């Protein structure tokens, strides 16, 4: 779906995104985002280990998709292109806001404030959807993906 990368880092990125662009990977990772708060809330390293293993394995446990028709597939492939090209665009602002919401969620979870943690996590997940839309459009513009 993308041209052959040359550097070791580019080859590794391509190998990860080749599988992470499977809709099952993308959506299950998105739906798993609240799990990040569990070890912060419980202060249990075993929870942190379990969440860490899932987050590390998720992008590679699903097979490569057959095509790029799914919106989530195009979003992940667009993100891969965007990371490689690093344009200064609105997606940077959305990513900054997403990160800020995530940090607020973690801080609220650390203080064991359920409503602020949940609200910040919901904001983070919503902003992620905005980012995915930007990335799907980026992919469609730069690789001629089907829309």
PAPA-534916 format. One record per residue: residue number from 1; residue in one letter; x, y, z of N, C-alpha, C, O in turn. Coordinates in nm, 3 decimals. Layout:
% residues N
+-----+-----+---------+---------+---------+---------+---------+---------+---------+---------+---------+---------+---------+---------+
:   n : res :     n.x :     n.y :     n.z :    ca.x :    ca.y :    ca.z :     c.x :     c.y :     c.z :     o.x :     o.y :     o.z :
+-----+-----+---------+---------+---------+---------+---------+---------+---------+---------+---------+---------+---------+---------+
: NUM :   A :       X :       Y :       Z :       X :       Y :       Z :       X :       Y :       Z :       X :       Y :       Z :
...
+-----+-----+---------+---------+---------+---------+---------+---------+---------+---------+---------+---------+---------+---------+
***
This chain:
% residues 147
+-----+-----+---------+---------+---------+---------+---------+---------+---------+---------+---------+---------+---------+---------+
:   n : res :     n.x :     n.y :     n.z :    ca.x :    ca.y :    ca.z :     c.x :     c.y :     c.z :     o.x :     o.y :     o.z :
+-----+-----+---------+---------+---------+---------+---------+---------+---------+---------+---------+---------+---------+---------+
:   1 :   X :   0.080 :  -0.119 :   0.000 :   0.000 :   0.000 :   0.000 :   0.085 :   0.126 :   0.000 :   0.039 :   0.231 :  -0.044 :
:   2 :   X :   0.208 :   0.117 :   0.049 :   0.301 :   0.229 :   0.042 :   0.431 :   0.180 :  -0.019 :   0.461 :   0.061 :  -0.015 :
:   3 :   X :   0.510 :   0.273 :  -0.075 :   0.636 :   0.229 :  -0.136 :   0.733 :   0.173 :  -0.033 :   0.720 :   0.200 :   0.087 :
:   4 :   X :   0.829 :   0.096 :  -0.079 :   0.923 :   0.030 :   0.010 :   1.011 :   0.128 :   0.085 :   1.079 :   0.210 :   0.023 :
:   5 :   X :   1.013 :   0.121 :   0.220 :   1.098 :   0.208 :   0.300 :   1.244 :   0.167 :   0.290 :   1.275 :   0.053 :   0.256 :
:   6 :   X :   1.334 :   0.261 :   0.321 :   1.477 :   0.233 :   0.306 :   1.550 :   0.218 :   0.439 :   1.630 :   0.125 :   0.453 :
:   7 :   X :   1.528 :   0.303 :   0.537 :   1.600 :   0.295 :   0.662 :   1.542 :   0.184 :   0.750 :   1.430 :   0.139 :   0.729 :
:   8 :   X :   1.620 :   0.142 :   0.848 :   1.574 :   0.040 :   0.943 :   1.449 :   0.089 :   1.016 :   1.353 :   0.014 :   1.033 :
:   9 :   X :   1.452 :   0.215 :   1.061 :   1.336 :   0.270 :   1.131 :   1.214 :   0.272 :   1.039 :   1.104 :   0.238 :   1.081 :
:  10 :   X :   1.234 :   0.311 :   0.915 :   1.123 :   0.316 :   0.819 :   1.069 :   0.176 :   0.793 :   0.947 :   0.158 :   0.780 :
:  11 :   X :   1.157 :   0.077 :   0.784 :   1.111 :  -0.061 :   0.763 :   1.032 :  -0.111 :   0.883 :   0.930 :  -0.179 :   0.867 :
:  12 :   X :   1.077 :  -0.078 :   1.003 :   1.006 :  -0.117 :   1.125 :   0.870 :  -0.049 :   1.131 :   0.769 :  -0.112 :   1.160 :
:  13 :   X :   0.868 :   0.082 :   1.103 :   0.742 :   0.156 :   1.102 :   0.645 :   0.094 :   1.001 :   0.527 :   0.076 :   1.032 :
:  14 :   X :   0.694 :   0.061 :   0.881 :   0.610 :   0.000 :   0.777 :   0.556 :  -0.134 :   0.824 :   0.439 :  -0.165 :   0.800 :
:  15 :   X :   0.641 :  -0.215 :   0.890 :   0.598 :  -0.347 :   0.938 :   0.488 :  -0.333 :   1.043 :   0.392 :  -0.411 :   1.042 :
:  16 :   X :   0.500 :  -0.236 :   1.131 :   0.398 :  -0.215 :   1.234 :   0.269 :  -0.163 :   1.171 :   0.161 :  -0.217 :   1.197 :
:  17 :   X :   0.279 :  -0.059 :   1.090 :   0.158 :  -0.001 :   1.031 :   0.090 :  -0.096 :   0.932 :  -0.031 :  -0.087 :   0.912 :
:  18 :   X :   0.164 :  -0.186 :   0.872 :   0.104 :  -0.283 :   0.780 :  -0.004 :  -0.365 :   0.851 :  -0.105 :  -0.401 :   0.790 :
:  19 :   X :   0.017 :  -0.393 :   0.978 :  -0.080 :  -0.470 :   1.055 :  -0.173 :  -0.380 :   1.137 :  -0.291 :  -0.410 :   1.153 :
:  20 :   X :  -0.117 :  -0.270 :   1.188 :  -0.197 :  -0.179 :   1.271 :  -0.309 :  -0.114 :   1.190 :  -0.408 :  -0.069 :   1.247 :
:  21 :   X :  -0.295 :  -0.109 :   1.058 :  -0.401 :  -0.049 :   0.977 :  -0.520 :  -0.143 :   0.959 :  -0.620 :  -0.105 :   0.898 :
:  22 :   X :  -0.510 :  -0.265 :   1.012 :  -0.626 :  -0.354 :   1.015 :  -0.731 :  -0.287 :   1.104 :  -0.700 :  -0.247 :   1.216 :
:  23 :   X :  -0.856 :  -0.275 :   1.057 :  -0.958 :  -0.211 :   1.140 :  -0.972 :  -0.270 :   1.280 :  -1.000 :  -0.197 :   1.375 :
:  24 :   X :  -0.953 :  -0.401 :   1.295 :  -0.960 :  -0.461 :   1.428 :  -0.853 :  -0.404 :   1.520 :  -0.879 :  -0.381 :   1.638 :
:  25 :   X :  -0.735 :  -0.383 :   1.469 :  -0.627 :  -0.326 :   1.549 :  -0.658 :  -0.181 :   1.586 :  -0.650 :  -0.142 :   1.702 :
:  26 :   X :  -0.693 :  -0.103 :   1.485 :  -0.719 :   0.039 :   1.509 :  -0.831 :   0.060 :   1.610 :  -0.816 :   0.134 :   1.707 :
:  27 :   X :  -0.944 :  -0.005 :   1.586 :  -1.060 :   0.016 :   1.674 :  -1.041 :  -0.044 :   1.813 :  -1.084 :   0.015 :   1.911 :
:  28 :   X :  -0.976 :  -0.159 :   1.822 :  -0.957 :  -0.218 :   1.956 :  -0.858 :  -0.135 :   2.037 :  -0.871 :  -0.125 :   2.159 :
:  29 :   X :  -0.760 :  -0.077 :   1.971 :  -0.666 :   0.010 :   2.042 :  -0.737 :   0.136 :   2.089 :  -0.716 :   0.181 :   2.202 :
:  30 :   X :  -0.820 :   0.194 :   2.002 :  -0.896 :   0.314 :   2.040 :  -0.987 :   0.282 :   2.160 :  -0.992 :   0.358 :   2.257 :
:  31 :   X :  -1.058 :   0.170 :   2.152 :  -1.150 :   0.133 :   2.259 :  -1.076 :   0.098 :   2.389 :  -1.134 :   0.104 :   2.497 :
:  32 :   X :  -0.949 :   0.061 :   2.377 :  -0.868 :   0.024 :   2.495 :  -0.806 :   0.144 :   2.564 :  -0.748 :   0.129 :   2.672 :
:  33 :   X :  -0.817 :   0.262 :   2.507 :  -0.752 :   0.380 :   2.564 :  -0.784 :   0.401 :   2.712 :  -0.694 :   0.435 :   2.788 :
:  34 :   X :  -0.908 :   0.382 :   2.757 :  -0.935 :   0.401 :   2.901 :  -0.856 :   0.308 :   2.993 :  -0.837 :   0.338 :   3.111 :
:  35 :   X :  -0.809 :   0.196 :   2.938 :  -0.729 :   0.104 :   3.021 :  -0.602 :   0.171 :   3.073 :  -0.547 :   0.128 :   3.174 :
:  36 :   X :  -0.555 :   0.273 :   3.005 :  -0.434 :   0.344 :   3.048 :  -0.453 :   0.400 :   3.188 :  -0.357 :   0.413 :   3.264 :
:  37 :   X :  -0.575 :   0.433 :   3.222 :  -0.602 :   0.493 :   3.354 :  -0.604 :   0.391 :   3.467 :  -0.585 :   0.428 :   3.583 :
:  38 :   X :  -0.626 :   0.264 :   3.436 :  -0.640 :   0.162 :   3.540 :  -0.516 :   0.153 :   3.629 :  -0.531 :   0.162 :   3.751 :
:  39 :   X :  -0.394 :   0.135 :   3.575 :  -0.280 :   0.124 :   3.665 :  -0.251 :   0.253 :   3.741 :  -0.197 :   0.249 :   3.852 :
:  40 :   X :  -0.286 :   0.367 :   3.684 :  -0.266 :   0.495 :   3.754 :  -0.362 :   0.503 :   3.872 :  -0.324 :   0.544 :   3.981 :
:  41 :   X :  -0.486 :   0.463 :   3.848 :  -0.588 :   0.465 :   3.954 :  -0.555 :   0.364 :   4.064 :  -0.562 :   0.397 :   4.182 :
:  42 :   X :  -0.519 :   0.241 :   4.025 :  -0.497 :   0.134 :   4.124 :  -0.357 :   0.136 :   4.183 :  -0.333 :   0.080 :   4.290 :
:  43 :   X :  -0.263 :   0.201 :   4.111 :  -0.122 :   0.205 :   4.153 :  -0.065 :   0.064 :   4.166 :   0.013 :   0.034 :   4.257 :
:  44 :   X :  -0.104 :  -0.021 :   4.073 :  -0.062 :  -0.161 :   4.074 :   0.024 :  -0.189 :   3.951 :  -0.024 :  -0.174 :   3.838 :
:  45 :   X :   0.147 :  -0.228 :   3.971 :   0.239 :  -0.250 :   3.859 :   0.193 :  -0.364 :   3.769 :   0.223 :  -0.365 :   3.650 :
:  46 :   X :   0.119 :  -0.461 :   3.826 :   0.070 :  -0.571 :   3.743 :  -0.031 :  -0.521 :   3.641 :  -0.035 :  -0.569 :   3.527 :
:  47 :   X :  -0.113 :  -0.425 :   3.682 :  -0.207 :  -0.365 :   3.586 :  -0.130 :  -0.290 :   3.478 :  -0.165 :  -0.296 :   3.360 :
:  48 :   X :  -0.027 :  -0.219 :   3.520 :   0.055 :  -0.145 :   3.423 :   0.121 :  -0.242 :   3.325 :   0.127 :  -0.213 :   3.206 :
:  49 :   X :   0.169 :  -0.354 :   3.374 :   0.232 :  -0.453 :   3.287 :   0.132 :  -0.510 :   3.187 :   0.162 :  -0.522 :   3.069 :
:  50 :   X :   0.013 :  -0.544 :   3.235 :  -0.089 :  -0.601 :   3.147 :  -0.131 :  -0.502 :   3.039 :  -0.142 :  -0.537 :   2.922 :
:  51 :   X :  -0.156 :  -0.377 :   3.079 :  -0.195 :  -0.274 :   2.982 :  -0.080 :  -0.248 :   2.885 :  -0.102 :  -0.234 :   2.765 :
:  52 :   X :   0.041 :  -0.242 :   2.936 :   0.158 :  -0.220 :   2.850 :   0.177 :  -0.330 :   2.748 :   0.208 :  -0.303 :   2.632 :
:  53 :   X :   0.159 :  -0.454 :   2.790 :   0.172 :  -0.566 :   2.696 :   0.065 :  -0.557 :   2.588 :   0.095 :  -0.574 :   2.470 :
:  54 :   X :  -0.059 :  -0.530 :   2.628 :  -0.167 :  -0.519 :   2.529 :  -0.138 :  -0.405 :   2.430 :  -0.154 :  -0.422 :   2.309 :
:  55 :   X :  -0.098 :  -0.289 :   2.481 :  -0.072 :  -0.174 :   2.394 :   0.047 :  -0.201 :   2.300 :   0.049 :  -0.153 :   2.187 :
:  56 :   X :   0.143 :  -0.277 :   2.347 :   0.259 :  -0.310 :   2.262 :   0.223 :  -0.415 :   2.157 :   0.269 :  -0.407 :   2.043 :
:  57 :   X :   0.142 :  -0.512 :   2.194 :   0.106 :  -0.619 :   2.101 :  -0.003 :  -0.581 :   2.003 :  -0.005 :  -0.630 :   1.889 :
:  58 :   X :  -0.094 :  -0.495 :   2.044 :  -0.210 :  -0.463 :   1.961 :  -0.174 :  -0.426 :   1.817 :  -0.238 :  -0.476 :   1.725 :
:  59 :   X :  -0.075 :  -0.340 :   1.794 :  -0.049 :  -0.301 :   1.654 :   0.006 :  -0.414 :   1.566 :   0.015 :  -0.397 :   1.444 :
:  60 :   X :   0.043 :  -0.526 :   1.623 :   0.103 :  -0.631 :   1.540 :   0.033 :  -0.766 :   1.546 :   0.073 :  -0.858 :   1.473 :
:  61 :   X :  -0.069 :  -0.782 :   1.628 :  -0.133 :  -0.914 :   1.640 :  -0.237 :  -0.941 :   1.532 :  -0.274 :  -1.057 :   1.510 :
:  62 :   X :  -0.284 :  -0.839 :   1.466 :  -0.384 :  -0.858 :   1.361 :  -0.316 :  -0.868 :   1.225 :  -0.211 :  -0.808 :   1.206 :
:  63 :   X :  -0.375 :  -0.941 :   1.132 :  -0.313 :  -0.953 :   0.999 :  -0.328 :  -0.824 :   0.918 :  -0.409 :  -0.738 :   0.951 :
:  64 :   X :  -0.250 :  -0.814 :   0.812 :  -0.263 :  -0.700 :   0.721 :  -0.402 :  -0.704 :   0.657 :  -0.452 :  -0.811 :   0.624 :
:  65 :   X :  -0.465 :  -0.587 :   0.640 :  -0.596 :  -0.585 :   0.573 :  -0.580 :  -0.615 :   0.424 :  -0.473 :  -0.593 :   0.367 :
:  66 :   X :  -0.685 :  -0.665 :   0.364 :  -0.681 :  -0.699 :   0.221 :  -0.674 :  -0.575 :   0.133 :  -0.619 :  -0.580 :   0.023 :
:  67 :   X :  -0.731 :  -0.463 :   0.181 :  -0.732 :  -0.341 :   0.100 :  -0.740 :  -0.221 :   0.193 :  -0.738 :  -0.235 :   0.315 :
:  68 :   X :  -0.748 :  -0.102 :   0.134 :  -0.750 :   0.021 :   0.213 :  -0.887 :   0.089 :   0.210 :  -0.895 :   0.211 :   0.227 :
:  69 :   X :  -0.993 :   0.014 :   0.190 :  -1.126 :   0.073 :   0.182 :  -1.180 :   0.122 :   0.316 :  -1.253 :   0.220 :   0.320 :
:  70 :   X :  -1.145 :   0.056 :   0.425 :  -1.198 :   0.096 :   0.556 :  -1.143 :   0.232 :   0.599 :  -1.025 :   0.262 :   0.581 :
:  71 :   X :  -1.231 :   0.313 :   0.656 :  -1.191 :   0.446 :   0.702 :  -1.076 :   0.438 :   0.802 :  -0.980 :   0.515 :   0.793 :
:  72 :   X :  -1.084 :   0.345 :   0.896 :  -0.978 :   0.332 :   0.997 :  -0.847 :   0.289 :   0.933 :  -0.740 :   0.331 :   0.977 :
:  73 :   X :  -0.854 :   0.206 :   0.830 :  -0.732 :   0.165 :   0.759 :  -0.667 :   0.286 :   0.694 :  -0.546 :   0.307 :   0.705 :
:  74 :   X :  -0.748 :   0.367 :   0.626 :  -0.693 :   0.487 :   0.561 :  -0.640 :   0.585 :   0.665 :  -0.542 :   0.655 :   0.639 :
:  75 :   X :  -0.705 :   0.591 :   0.781 :  -0.657 :   0.679 :   0.888 :  -0.520 :   0.635 :   0.937 :  -0.431 :   0.719 :   0.954 :
:  76 :   X :  -0.502 :   0.505 :   0.959 :  -0.372 :   0.456 :   1.006 :  -0.263 :   0.473 :   0.899 :  -0.151 :   0.512 :   0.930 :
:  77 :   X :  -0.298 :   0.445 :   0.774 :  -0.201 :   0.462 :   0.666 :  -0.168 :   0.610 :   0.646 :  -0.055 :   0.645 :   0.614 :
:  78 :   X :  -0.268 :   0.696 :   0.664 :  -0.243 :   0.839 :   0.657 :  -0.151 :   0.884 :   0.769 :  -0.064 :   0.969 :   0.749 :
:  79 :   X :  -0.171 :   0.827 :   0.888 :  -0.083 :   0.860 :   1.000 :   0.060 :   0.817 :   0.969 :   0.155 :   0.889 :   0.999 :
:  80 :   X :   0.076 :   0.701 :   0.910 :   0.210 :   0.655 :   0.873 :   0.276 :   0.755 :   0.779 :   0.392 :   0.791 :   0.799 :
:  81 :   X :   0.204 :   0.799 :   0.678 :   0.258 :   0.899 :   0.584 :   0.288 :   1.030 :   0.656 :   0.392 :   1.092 :   0.635 :
:  82 :   X :   0.195 :   1.071 :   0.740 :   0.208 :   1.198 :   0.812 :   0.331 :   1.196 :   0.902 :   0.404 :   1.295 :   0.910 :
:  83 :   X :   0.352 :   1.085 :   0.971 :   0.470 :   1.073 :   1.058 :   0.598 :   1.083 :   0.975 :   0.693 :   1.149 :   1.016 :
:  84 :   X :   0.600 :   1.019 :   0.860 :   0.719 :   1.020 :   0.775 :   0.746 :   1.159 :   0.717 :   0.861 :   1.200 :   0.704 :
:  85 :   X :   0.640 :   1.230 :   0.681 :   0.656 :   1.358 :   0.612 :   0.658 :   1.478 :   0.708 :   0.710 :   1.584 :   0.672 :
:  86 :   X :   0.603 :   1.464 :   0.827 :   0.602 :   1.568 :   0.930 :   0.555 :   1.706 :   0.882 :   0.625 :   1.805 :   0.904 :
:  87 :   X :   0.439 :   1.714 :   0.817 :   0.393 :   1.847 :   0.775 :   0.348 :   1.929 :   0.897 :   0.301 :   1.873 :   0.996 :
:  88 :   X :   0.364 :   2.058 :   0.888 :   0.314 :   2.146 :   0.993 :   0.172 :   2.187 :   0.952 :   0.152 :   2.276 :   0.869 :
:  89 :   X :   0.076 :   2.119 :   1.012 :  -0.063 :   2.141 :   0.974 :  -0.154 :   2.131 :   1.095 :  -0.107 :   2.120 :   1.208 :
:  90 :   X :  -0.283 :   2.137 :   1.071 :  -0.381 :   2.134 :   1.181 :  -0.373 :   2.006 :   1.262 :  -0.409 :   2.005 :   1.380 :
:  91 :   X :  -0.328 :   1.897 :   1.202 :  -0.319 :   1.771 :   1.276 :  -0.223 :   1.783 :   1.395 :  -0.243 :   1.716 :   1.497 :
:  92 :   X :  -0.121 :   1.867 :   1.383 :  -0.030 :   1.888 :   1.497 :  -0.105 :   1.947 :   1.616 :  -0.084 :   1.907 :   1.730 :
:  93 :   X :  -0.193 :   2.044 :   1.587 :  -0.271 :   2.106 :   1.695 :  -0.366 :   2.005 :   1.757 :  -0.383 :   2.001 :   1.879 :
:  94 :   X :  -0.429 :   1.924 :   1.674 :  -0.521 :   1.822 :   1.727 :  -0.444 :   1.722 :   1.811 :  -0.492 :   1.682 :   1.917 :
:  95 :   X :  -0.326 :   1.682 :   1.766 :  -0.246 :   1.588 :   1.845 :  -0.204 :   1.649 :   1.978 :  -0.205 :   1.581 :   2.080 :
:  96 :   X :  -0.168 :   1.778 :   1.978 :  -0.132 :   1.845 :   2.103 :  -0.251 :   1.848 :   2.199 :  -0.234 :   1.822 :   2.318 :
:  97 :   X :  -0.369 :   1.879 :   2.148 :  -0.490 :   1.881 :   2.232 :  -0.523 :   1.741 :   2.282 :  -0.565 :   1.724 :   2.397 :
:  98 :   X :  -0.505 :   1.640 :   2.197 :  -0.529 :   1.501 :   2.237 :  -0.435 :   1.461 :   2.350 :  -0.476 :   1.399 :   2.448 :
:  99 :   X :  -0.309 :   1.497 :   2.335 :  -0.209 :   1.466 :   2.439 :  -0.242 :   1.538 :   2.569 :  -0.230 :   1.480 :   2.677 :
: 100 :   X :  -0.282 :   1.663 :   2.559 :  -0.318 :   1.739 :   2.679 :  -0.437 :   1.675 :   2.751 :  -0.438 :   1.663 :   2.873 :
: 101 :   X :  -0.537 :   1.633 :   2.674 :  -0.653 :   1.566 :   2.734 :  -0.610 :   1.436 :   2.802 :  -0.658 :   1.404 :   2.910 :
: 102 :   X :  -0.521 :   1.362 :   2.738 :  -0.470 :   1.238 :   2.797 :  -0.396 :   1.263 :   2.927 :  -0.412 :   1.189 :   3.024 :
: 103 :   X :  -0.314 :   1.368 :   2.929 :  -0.241 :   1.402 :   3.052 :  -0.338 :   1.443 :   3.164 :  -0.319 :   1.407 :   3.280 :
: 104 :   X :  -0.440 :   1.519 :   3.127 :  -0.541 :   1.556 :   3.227 :  -0.613 :   1.432 :   3.281 :  -0.641 :   1.424 :   3.400 :
: 105 :   X :  -0.643 :   1.337 :   3.193 :  -0.708 :   1.214 :   3.236 :  -0.620 :   1.136 :   3.334 :  -0.667 :   1.088 :   3.436 :
: 106 :   X :  -0.492 :   1.126 :   3.302 :  -0.399 :   1.055 :   3.390 :  -0.387 :   1.127 :   3.525 :  -0.387 :   1.063 :   3.630 :
: 107 :   X :  -0.376 :   1.259 :   3.521 :  -0.366 :   1.336 :   3.647 :  -0.492 :   1.317 :   3.731 :  -0.483 :   1.301 :   3.853 :
: 108 :   X :  -0.608 :   1.320 :   3.667 :  -0.734 :   1.300 :   3.742 :  -0.742 :   1.158 :   3.797 :  -0.789 :   1.138 :   3.909 :
: 109 :   X :  -0.698 :   1.060 :   3.720 :  -0.698 :   0.922 :   3.768 :  -0.603 :   0.907 :   3.887 :  -0.634 :   0.836 :   3.983 :
: 110 :   X :  -0.489 :   0.973 :   3.881 :  -0.394 :   0.968 :   3.992 :  -0.458 :   1.024 :   4.120 :  -0.433 :   0.974 :   4.230 :
: 111 :   X :  -0.539 :   1.127 :   4.104 :  -0.609 :   1.187 :   4.219 :  -0.737 :   1.111 :   4.253 :  -0.808 :   1.146 :   4.348 :
: 112 :   X :  -0.765 :   1.008 :   4.174 :  -0.885 :   0.925 :   4.191 :  -1.013 :   1.010 :   4.184 :  -1.101 :   1.001 :   4.269 :
: 113 :   X :  -1.019 :   1.091 :   4.079 :  -1.134 :   1.174 :   4.049 :  -1.200 :   1.118 :   3.925 :  -1.159 :   1.150 :   3.813 :
: 114 :   X :  -1.301 :   1.034 :   3.944 :  -1.360 :   0.958 :   3.834 :  -1.422 :   1.045 :   3.725 :  -1.399 :   1.022 :   3.607 :
: 115 :   X :  -1.500 :   1.144 :   3.763 :  -1.569 :   1.225 :   3.663 :  -1.470 :   1.305 :   3.578 :  -1.480 :   1.301 :   3.456 :
: 116 :   X :  -1.375 :   1.378 :   3.638 :  -1.278 :   1.448 :   3.553 :  -1.192 :   1.352 :   3.469 :  -1.159 :   1.383 :   3.354 :
: 117 :   X :  -1.157 :   1.237 :   3.525 :  -1.078 :   1.139 :   3.448 :  -1.159 :   1.089 :   3.330 :  -1.107 :   1.081 :   3.219 :
: 118 :   X :  -1.284 :   1.055 :   3.353 :  -1.370 :   1.007 :   3.245 :  -1.394 :   1.114 :   3.140 :  -1.392 :   1.084 :   3.020 :
: 119 :   X :  -1.418 :   1.236 :   3.183 :  -1.442 :   1.346 :   3.088 :  -1.318 :   1.373 :   3.003 :  -1.328 :   1.391 :   2.882 :
: 120 :   X :  -1.203 :   1.375 :   3.067 :  -1.079 :   1.400 :   2.992 :  -1.050 :   1.284 :   2.896 :  -1.003 :   1.306 :   2.784 :
: 121 :   X :  -1.077 :   1.162 :   2.939 :  -1.057 :   1.046 :   2.851 :  -1.154 :   1.052 :   2.734 :  -1.115 :   1.024 :   2.621 :
: 122 :   X :  -1.278 :   1.089 :   2.760 :  -1.376 :   1.103 :   2.651 :  -1.331 :   1.211 :   2.552 :  -1.344 :   1.194 :   2.431 :
: 123 :   X :  -1.278 :   1.321 :   2.604 :  -1.226 :   1.426 :   2.517 :  -1.109 :   1.374 :   2.434 :  -1.101 :   1.401 :   2.314 :
: 124 :   X :  -1.020 :   1.300 :   2.497 :  -0.906 :   1.243 :   2.425 :  -0.952 :   1.150 :   2.313 :  -0.902 :   1.156 :   2.201 :
: 125 :   X :  -1.049 :   1.066 :   2.344 :  -1.097 :   0.970 :   2.244 :  -1.172 :   1.042 :   2.131 :  -1.161 :   1.004 :   2.015 :
: 126 :   X :  -1.248 :   1.146 :   2.166 :  -1.315 :   1.225 :   2.063 :  -1.217 :   1.297 :   1.973 :  -1.234 :   1.299 :   1.851 :
: 127 :   X :  -1.115 :   1.356 :   2.032 :  -1.011 :   1.423 :   1.954 :  -0.935 :   1.323 :   1.866 :  -0.890 :   1.358 :   1.757 :
: 128 :   X :  -0.922 :   1.201 :   1.913 :  -0.859 :   1.098 :   1.831 :  -0.941 :   1.074 :   1.705 :  -0.884 :   1.053 :   1.597 :
: 129 :   X :  -1.072 :   1.078 :   1.717 :  -1.157 :   1.062 :   1.598 :  -1.137 :   1.177 :   1.499 :  -1.137 :   1.156 :   1.378 :
: 130 :   X :  -1.121 :   1.299 :   1.551 :  -1.092 :   1.414 :   1.465 :  -0.959 :   1.392 :   1.394 :  -0.948 :   1.415 :   1.273 :
: 131 :   X :  -0.860 :   1.347 :   1.468 :  -0.727 :   1.318 :   1.411 :  -0.736 :   1.210 :   1.305 :  -0.676 :   1.223 :   1.198 :
: 132 :   X :  -0.809 :   1.103 :   1.332 :  -0.824 :   0.995 :   1.233 :  -0.886 :   1.049 :   1.105 :  -0.843 :   1.012 :   0.995 :
: 133 :   X :  -0.985 :   1.135 :   1.118 :  -1.046 :   1.194 :   0.998 :  -0.943 :   1.274 :   0.919 :  -0.938 :   1.267 :   0.796 :
: 134 :   X :  -0.861 :   1.351 :   0.991 :  -0.754 :   1.426 :   0.924 :  -0.658 :   1.331 :   0.854 :  -0.614 :   1.357 :   0.742 :
: 135 :   X :  -0.625 :   1.222 :   0.920 :  -0.529 :   1.128 :   0.862 :  -0.588 :   1.053 :   0.743 :  -0.517 :   1.027 :   0.645 :
: 136 :   X :  -0.716 :   1.017 :   0.748 :  -0.780 :   0.951 :   0.633 :  -0.781 :   1.045 :   0.514 :  -0.754 :   1.003 :   0.401 :
: 137 :   X :  -0.811 :   1.171 :   0.537 :  -0.807 :   1.270 :   0.428 :  -0.666 :   1.287 :   0.375 :  -0.645 :   1.299 :   0.255 :
: 138 :   X :  -0.569 :   1.289 :   0.466 :  -0.429 :   1.303 :   0.426 :  -0.389 :   1.186 :   0.335 :  -0.326 :   1.205 :   0.231 :
: 139 :   X :  -0.428 :   1.067 :   0.375 :  -0.400 :   0.948 :   0.294 :  -0.467 :   0.958 :   0.157 :  -0.404 :   0.933 :   0.054 :
: 140 :   X :  -0.594 :   0.995 :   0.156 :  -0.668 :   1.006 :   0.030 :  -0.603 :   1.109 :  -0.063 :  -0.597 :   1.088 :  -0.184 :
: 141 :   X :  -0.555 :   1.219 :  -0.008 :  -0.491 :   1.323 :  -0.090 :  -0.354 :   1.280 :  -0.141 :  -0.319 :   1.308 :  -0.256 :
: 142 :   X :  -0.277 :   1.212 :  -0.055 :  -0.137 :   1.184 :  -0.090 :  -0.114 :   1.048 :  -0.153 :  -0.009 :   1.025 :  -0.214 :
: 143 :   X :  -0.207 :   0.957 :  -0.140 :  -0.189 :   0.824 :  -0.198 :  -0.304 :   0.782 :  -0.289 :  -0.306 :   0.670 :  -0.340 :
: 144 :   X :  -0.399 :   0.872 :  -0.308 :  -0.510 :   0.839 :  -0.396 :  -0.597 :   0.726 :  -0.346 :  -0.652 :   0.650 :  -0.425 :
: 145 :   X :  -0.610 :   0.714 :  -0.212 :  -0.692 :   0.608 :  -0.156 :  -0.837 :   0.623 :  -0.196 :  -0.882 :   0.732 :  -0.229 :
: 146 :   X :  -0.910 :   0.515 :  -0.194 :  -1.052 :   0.520 :  -0.228 :  -1.131 :   0.576 :  -0.112 :  -1.105 :   0.541 :   0.003 :
: 147 :   X :  -1.225 :   0.661 :  -0.141 :  -1.307 :   0.722 :  -0.037 :  -1.453 :   0.694 :  -0.063 :  -1.538 :   0.738 :   0.014 :
+-----+-----+---------+---------+---------+---------+---------+---------+---------+---------+---------+---------+---------+---------+
***
